[in-house]
Amino acid sequence: MSTNAIDNSGFKPKGVQQERHGSVLSGFSVITKSMIGSGIFAMAFACSKFGIIAGVVSLFVAASITYLSLRVLSVIALEYRDANPSFYSVSADIMPKAKWVIDVSLIINCVGGATVYVQTAGTLLALGIGAMTNLGSFSQSNLAMVIQAGMIVALSPLCMMKEISGTWIANLIGLTCLLYIVVMTFFYTPMTSSSNELLYPESFVVALGTFPSFIFAFACQQNVFSVANELKDANMKRLDMVSVSSTLTGLLIYLPMMIIPFLTFGKQTQSNYIYGFDANEVPVQIAYIFAALSVSISYVLQIQPVRRSVVSLIYGDNPPTGRRELFIRILIVTIVMLLTFGLATALGDDLNLPISITGLLGGNTMCFVMPFLLYLKKFGWRGKRDFMTIAVMGSLAFCVMLYPVCMSGIIYNAIPGDKPPTRV
C-alpha cells in the first residue's frame, strides 16, 4: 500500500482496497517466528530460579495470557479491518492520550532485545574463537567486546536503511540456525541432575525477579494486526486458529528447552544455557556461530521499529522529510546502536537482567497490559460481563501487579551478594 493511502491517524481512507492473500498457515508462520527467538536461551535459567514445578506453571501462565492477548487483539483487528489498522493507529483511536505508551514500551522492548542480541553474539563467538585458537593474554571479555563492536559496525548500513522489506529469507536463516541449536541441545544434555531440590525454588523473591523472562519469550503481539490485514476471508475462527497454533507451538518448544538443560546443569544453569556446553566440541562451536548469526539478523529488525517510535514521539504526525529525515534517521540509529553496545559491554554475559527488565517494562506493557486496556475501553468497561471480559479484567489485574512484585525481585537479584533461601 502506498504512503498516500494513509491519513494522519494511520488508518486507510475509505475506498482504498487491498488484496488479501494471507492464509492461516502464513499467519501462523509470522506470529510463531516473531515469538520464538533468543528467549529460548533463557528459559532454563528461569527454571533454575523457579524449580521445575513452579517453572512449568509459570510457562503455562505466560502461554495462557499470551493466547488471551492474541485473541483480544484479533477481536480489535476485525473491528477495524476496513481501515487497515496498526497497533499504534488503534491505540490512537481508542485511547488517544495513551498512544505514546505503545511507542515507549516498544522502544524499551526492542532496545532490551537488541542489547541481549549483542551480548549473545559477543559472548558465544568469543567462547568459540577462544576454544579454537590460542588467545594468549587477550581475555575472553576483551575479545567479546571487539566482536560486539565489529558486529555493530558491520550491521550499521542495514540499520541505517529507511525501510527493510522482504525479510523472509533472513527469518528463514534465523529459524534454521535456531533449529540446529535445538537439535544439538538434545544430544548434549544428558539430564544427569535429579535432586528433589530442583523441584522447588530456593527463594521466591529471586524467582519473581525472573518471571518476566517468560513474558519476553512469548512476545509476538505486535504482528497481529499485519496478519489480520493480510488474511484472506478473515474471521474470528481463522484468527483464533492462528493464535492457538502459534501459542501451542511456542509452549511445546519452550517446555523441553526449559526442562532438559536445567536437568543437565541444575542450579548451575547460566543465563544462556548454551554457555554451559563444552566449547571444544565442534558441534557446539557451530551452534555458537549459528546463534550469533541468528541474533545478528534479529538485531537489525529491532533497530528499525525503535527509530520509527522515537520519531513518532518527537514529531507526532508530522515526521521530517528529505535531507532532514536522513540526518535524523542516522542520528537516532547511531545513538541507539551505541546505547546497545554500551549496555552489552557493561552487562557482560549476564542475560537475566536485560531480559527481566525488558520483559517487565516493555513486553508486559506492550503485549499484555495495553491490549487488555484497549479491549476493555472498546468493549468491556460497561458492557456485558461475559467470560472473555472477566478473563481480560483478571489478567489485566495480574499483569499490573507484576510491575511492583517483579521489579522488587529484579532489584533484589541485582544487589551483589549471596541470596539466602526463603523457601520453608
N, C-alpha and C positions, 0 to 999 in steps of 0.2 A: 504494500500500500504506500502511496506517495506521501510525502510530507504535507502537501497541500490538502490532503484529505482529513487532516486532524485540526480541530479547533483548539482554543486555549485550555479547554477543560480536559483535553486528552481523549475525548470521545470522537468517533467518526460521525460526521453530519449525516442526516437522513438522505437517502437517495444514492449513497455510495455503497456499492455492493462488493462483496469479497467472495471469491471462490474458496470453498472449504473442501479440502481433500483429506483431512486427517482421519485416522481410524482409531479404534480403541487400542490397537497394538502400538501405533505410533505415539499416542498419548501416554501409554504405559512406559514406553522407552524414554520419553522426555522426563517424566516425573521420576522414574527409577534411577536414571543416570545422574540426575541432579541431586538425588538423595544419597546414593552410595558413593562415597569418596574417601577423604582422609580420615573421616570419623571411624572408619573400620579399624584403624590402627590403635585407637584409644579405648575401645570397648573393654579389652581385657584388663587394662589398668583400672577402669571404673569398677569392674567386677572385683578387683583385688581390694578395693576400699569398702564395697558393699557386702562382699561374700556372695556365694552362689545364689542363695535363696532370695535375698533382697535385691541382688543384681538382676536376676531373671524377672522378678516382679517389676522392678523399675523399667526394664526394657519393654515389658508388655504395657505398662502405664504410658510410656512415651509413644509407643506404637498406637495405642488406642486414641490418645489425644491427637496424634498426627492424623489418623483417619477422620476423626471428627472435624478437625480444622479443614482438611481437604474437602469434606462433604459440605461444610459451611460455605467455603469459597466457591464450590461448584454451584450451589443454590444462588449465590450472588451473581456469579458469572452468567448464568442463564437469565437472570432478571435483566441484565444489561447487555445481553448478547448482540442485539441490533446496533449497539453503539461501539462495538469492538473494544471492550474495556481493558484497562490495565489495573494493577493493584493501586497505583497512585491516583488514577482518574476516578476510580470507585471511591477511594478514601476521600478525595476532594469533594465528591458529590454527597456522600452520606455524612461525613464528619469533617467539613472543610477546615475547622480550626485545629484539627489534629493531624492533617495530612503530612505535616513536617515530621511526625513521629515515624512514618514509613521511611523517609529519607535517612533520618538519624539512625534508626535501628538497622537499616540496610548497610550504612557506612560502617557501623560497629561490626556487623556480621561479616562483611566482606574484608575489611581490614584485618580482623582477627583471623579469618580463614587464610588470607594471603600470608600473614605472619607465620602461621603454622606450616604452610607450604614451604616457605623459605627455610624455616628451621629443619623440616624433614629432609629436604633436598641436601642441605649443607651437611647435616649430621650423617646421613646414610652414605653419601658419596665419600665423605671423609673416612668413615669406617671401612668402606670397600677399598679405597685407594691405600689406606694405611695397612690393610692386610695384604695387598698385592705388591707393595713397594716398601723400601726402607726409607722412612722419612727422617731418620736421624734425630736431631734436636727439635725438628719442626713439630709442634704439638698438634694433636687432633683438633683442638678447638680453633687454633690459628688456621689450619687447613680448611675447616668448615667455614670460617669467616671469608677466606679467599674464594671458596666455591660459591658462597652466597652472593658475594659482590659480583663475581663473574656471571652468575645467573641473572642478577638484576640488570646488568649491562646488556647481556645477550637478548633479554626479553623486552628491553625498553622500546625498540622500534615497533613491536606488536602492540605494546601497551599504549603507545602514543597515537595509534591509528584512531580515526574518528569513529569508525564502525568496524566490527568484526562479524562477518556473515559466513554462512556455510561451515559451521563448526562441527558438523557430524563426523568428519574424518578425525579431527583432534579428539572428539569424545570417544570414538571407537578405539583409537590408540590408547587413550587413558583407561578405558574399561578393560581392554585386553591386558594391559600391564597389571591392573588390579586382579584380574582373573588368575594370572600366573602366580601372584603373591598368595592368593587364597589357596591354590593347589599346593604350592611349596610349603605353606604353613601346615597342611595335613601330614606332610612327610617328615617335618622337623619338629613336631610337637608330640612326644611320646606319652604325655599326660601321666607323669610319674608321681605328682603330688596328690596325696589322698587324705590329708589330715582333716579331722572334723572341724578344725578351726577355719577351714576355707569356706565353710557353710555360712558363717556369720561375720558381720562387721566388727572390727576391733573398736572402732569409735564412730558413733552415729554422726557426730559433728563433722568429722573428716569425710564421711560418706556423703553427707548432704552437700558439701562443697564440690563434690564430683558429679552430682546428678545432672547438671547442665550438659555434661558430655553426651548423654542420651538425646537431649534436645538437639545438640549440634549435629549428631549423626543422622537424624531424621529430617533435617531442614530441606525442604523442596517446594514449599507452598508458593513461592514467588512465580512459579511457572504454570499454575493452574489456569490463569486467565488466557495465556497463549494457547494452551491445549484446548480450552473451551472455544476460543475464537476460531481455531482451525479444524475442529472436529466436525465431520460431516454428520448431518441428522442428529445434532447434539440434543440429548435429553438427560434427565437425571439418572436414568438407568445406565446409560452408556458412560456417563462421567463417574458414576459410582463404581462401575466395573474397573475403571482406571484407578480410582482411589484405593479400592480393596486390593487389587492385584499388586499395585506398587507398594503399599504398606506391608502386605504379607511377604513380598519378595525381600524387602529390607529387613523384616523381622527374621526370616528364615536364613538370611546370610549373616546378620549380626549375631544371632544366637550362638552358632558354633564358633564364630570368630571371637566371641567374647569368652566362652567357657573353655575351649580347648587350649589356647595359650595360657590361660590362668591356671588350669590344672597341670600345666607343664612347669611354669615358673613360680607358681604360688604367690606368696606375699612379696616376692622379689620382682614381680612383673613391673616393667618400666612403662613410662607414659606412652611410648610407642613399642608395642610388644616385639617387633622385629629387631629392636636394638639387642635383644637377648640372644639372638641366634649367633652361631659361630661364624664370624666374618671370613674365616679361612676356607669355608666351603664355597665352591664355585656357584652352585645354585643360589646360595644366599647372596653372593656378590651380584649375581644377575638380578635378584629381587631388589637389592639396593638401587641398582641403576634404573630398573623399571619403575620403582616407587618415585625416584627423583624425577624421571621423565613425566610420569603421570601428574605429579603435583605442580611441575613447571607449566604444563598445559593449563591446569586449573588456575594457576596464578594469574595468567593473562585475563581469563574470564572473570576474575574477581575485581581486577582494576577498573575495567570498563564501567560497571554499574556504580562504583564508588565515585568516579569522575562525574557521571551524569547526576548523581544525587547531590554532590557538592555544588554543582552549577545550579541545580534546582533550588537548593536552599538559599543561595546567594542572589540569584537573578529571578527566581519565580517563573512566571510565564513569559518573560522577555529575555531569553538567553542571548549571549553575544553571538555575532556572526562575523564572517570574513576573517581578516587578519587578527582581529581581537579574539575571536573564538579560538584560533590556532594558538595564540600566545597563552590564553587562559588554560587551554587543554594541556599544553606542555608543562605549564607551571604546576597545575594541580597534580598531574600524573607524576611529575618529578618529586613533589613533596610526599605523595603517598608512597612511592617506591622507597624513598629514603627513610620514611617512617617505618615501613615494614622491615627494612633491612636493620635499622637501629633496634627495633623491638626484638627481632630474631637473634641478633648477636648478644643482646642483653640477657635474654631468657635462656640461651644455650640450647640444650637438647630437651628441656622440660616442656612437654606439650600440654600438661594438665592446666596450668594457669591460663594461658590464652584461650584454650578450648572452653574452660569453665566460664570465663568472663564473656566470651563471645556467645556461648550457648545461652547464658542467662540474660544478658542485656540486649543482644542482637537477635538471636534465634527465638527466644521465648516471646519477645515483643512482637517481632515481625510475623512469626509463624503461628503463634497461638493467641496472644492477647488481642492484637489488632483484628484478626479475622473474627474472633468471638464478639468483640465490641461492635464491629461493623454489622454483624448479623443481628445482634440484639437491638441495635439502633434502627436497623431497617425493618425488622420483623417482630422482635420479641419483647421489647420493654413493656408494652401494654397490650400485646396480642394474647392469643390463646396459649395456655401453658401446656403444650404438647410435650412428648418425650424428648424431642430434639432440643427444644428451647430449655427445658430443665437440665439436660445434659450439658448444653453450652454454658448455662449460668454456673453450674457446678464446676465445670472445667475452668472457666474464667476465674472463679474464686481460688481454685487450686493454683493456677498459673501466677496470679497476682501474689499469692502467699509465698511463692518460690523466691521472689526478689529479696525480702529480708532474711528468709531462712537460709537460702543457698549462699547469699553474699556473706552471711556470718561464717558459714563453713569455708568459703573461699579465703576470707581474711585469716581465719584460724589456720588454714593449711599453709598460707603464705608466710606466717610468722616462723622464723627459724627455731629449731629445737625439736626434741623428741615429743611425740604426742602420746600422752598416757591413754591407755584403753578406757573406754567408758561403758563397755558392754558388761552387764551383770552376769 
